[in-house]
Amino acid sequence: MLVDTGANVTLVRADLAQKLKGNFIYTAPNISLKTATGEKAEIHGKLDAAIECGSRKFQHKIYVADITDPCILGLDFLQKFNFMVDLERNEIRTGGEENPRSRPLIEISRKGLHFRE
């Protein structure tokens, strides 16, 4: 997972999203986004996903796109749930809880996406 404060939206790679078909929300065809490298990435839809950070779970709609990273946690998620990015300590925090994010793993199940240490 990549935490990217320059990304306006949270994204998950299309092949990983296919494992969560029950939560998939289709969007209009031919919608794309511009990546940090200036390339276009096709948007396939949205997922209503449960994202677990530390001991807390957050329900959030994330875009399904043709990206190289498994997941990009964007500014929409960070702002919605009042996360603070601490670059010095290499972690993100919300509500006084510290959540080290150095090498998270992504668990995918029918219940949602789970980010864990």
C-alpha positions as CSV (number, residue, x, y, z in Angstrom):
1,M,0.0,0.0,0.0
2,L,1.2,3.5,-0.8
3,V,0.0,6.5,1.3
4,D,0.0,9.4,-1.2
5,T,-1.0,12.8,-0.1
6,G,-0.7,14.0,-3.7
7,A,-3.4,11.5,-4.8
8,N,-6.9,13.1,-4.6
9,V,-8.7,9.7,-4.4
10,T,-8.0,6.3,-2.9
11,L,-7.4,3.5,-5.5
12,V,-7.2,-0.2,-5.6
13,R,-5.7,-2.2,-8.5
14,A,-8.3,-3.8,-10.8
15,D,-7.1,-7.4,-10.4
16,L,-7.4,-7.2,-6.6
17,A,-10.8,-5.6,-6.8
18,Q,-12.2,-8.6,-8.8
19,K,-12.0,-10.6,-5.6
20,L,-14.6,-8.3,-4.0
21,K,-17.2,-8.4,-6.8
22,G,-20.1,-8.2,-4.3
23,N,-19.1,-4.7,-3.3
24,F,-18.3,-3.4,-6.8
25,I,-20.1,-0.3,-8.1
26,Y,-19.8,0.3,-11.8
27,T,-19.1,3.7,-13.2
28,A,-19.6,5.1,-16.7
29,P,-17.2,3.8,-19.3
30,N,-14.2,5.8,-20.6
31,I,-13.4,7.5,-17.3
32,S,-9.7,7.8,-16.6
33,L,-7.4,9.6,-14.2
34,K,-4.0,11.1,-14.7
35,T,-1.2,9.5,-12.7
36,A,1.8,11.2,-11.1
37,T,3.9,10.3,-14.1
38,G,1.3,11.9,-16.5
39,E,-0.1,8.6,-17.8
40,K,-3.8,7.8,-18.0
41,A,-5.2,5.0,-15.9
42,E,-8.7,3.6,-16.7
43,I,-11.3,3.7,-13.9
44,H,-13.4,0.6,-13.8
45,G,-15.7,1.5,-10.9
46,K,-15.8,1.9,-7.1
47,L,-15.7,-0.5,-4.2
48,D,-17.4,0.1,-0.9
49,A,-14.5,-1.3,1.2
50,A,-13.7,-1.8,4.9
51,I,-10.1,-0.5,5.4
52,E,-8.5,-1.6,8.7
53,C,-5.7,0.6,10.1
54,G,-4.3,-0.4,13.4
55,S,-7.2,-1.4,15.6
56,R,-9.8,0.7,13.8
57,K,-11.9,-0.1,10.7
58,F,-13.0,2.6,8.2
59,Q,-15.7,2.2,5.6
60,H,-14.8,4.1,2.4
61,K,-15.6,4.1,-1.3
62,I,-12.4,3.5,-3.3
63,Y,-11.8,3.7,-7.1
64,V,-10.9,0.6,-9.0
65,A,-8.2,1.4,-11.6
66,D,-5.4,0.1,-13.8
67,I,-2.5,1.0,-11.4
68,T,0.8,-0.7,-10.6
69,D,0.6,-0.4,-6.8
70,P,-1.9,-2.8,-5.0
71,C,-3.5,0.2,-3.3
72,I,-3.0,3.9,-3.0
73,L,-4.4,5.5,0.1
74,G,-5.3,9.1,-1.1
75,L,-6.1,12.4,0.4
76,D,-9.9,11.7,0.3
77,F,-9.4,8.9,2.9
78,L,-6.9,10.8,5.0
79,Q,-9.0,13.9,5.2
80,K,-12.4,12.1,5.7
81,F,-11.0,10.2,8.8
82,N,-8.7,13.0,10.1
83,F,-5.4,11.2,9.6
84,M,-2.2,13.0,10.1
85,V,0.9,12.0,8.2
86,D,4.1,12.1,10.3
87,L,7.0,11.9,7.9
88,E,9.7,12.1,10.6
89,R,8.3,9.0,12.4
90,N,7.1,7.3,9.1
91,E,3.5,6.8,10.4
92,I,0.0,7.9,10.1
93,R,-2.2,8.7,13.0
94,T,-5.9,9.4,13.8
95,G,-7.7,10.1,17.0
96,G,-4.6,9.9,19.1
97,E,-3.8,6.3,18.0
98,E,-0.4,5.7,16.5
99,N,-0.4,3.5,13.4
100,P,3.1,2.7,12.1
101,R,2.8,2.2,8.3
102,S,6.4,1.2,7.4
103,R,5.5,-2.2,5.6
104,P,1.8,-2.9,5.7
105,L,0.3,-6.0,4.2
106,I,-3.0,-6.1,2.3
107,E,-5.5,-8.8,3.1
108,I,-8.4,-9.1,0.7
109,S,-11.6,-11.0,1.5
110,R,-15.3,-10.8,0.7
111,K,-15.5,-8.6,3.8
112,G,-13.1,-5.9,2.5
113,L,-9.6,-4.7,2.3
114,H,-7.5,-4.9,5.4
115,F,-4.1,-3.1,5.9
116,R,-2.1,-4.6,8.7
117,E,1.5,-4.5,10.0
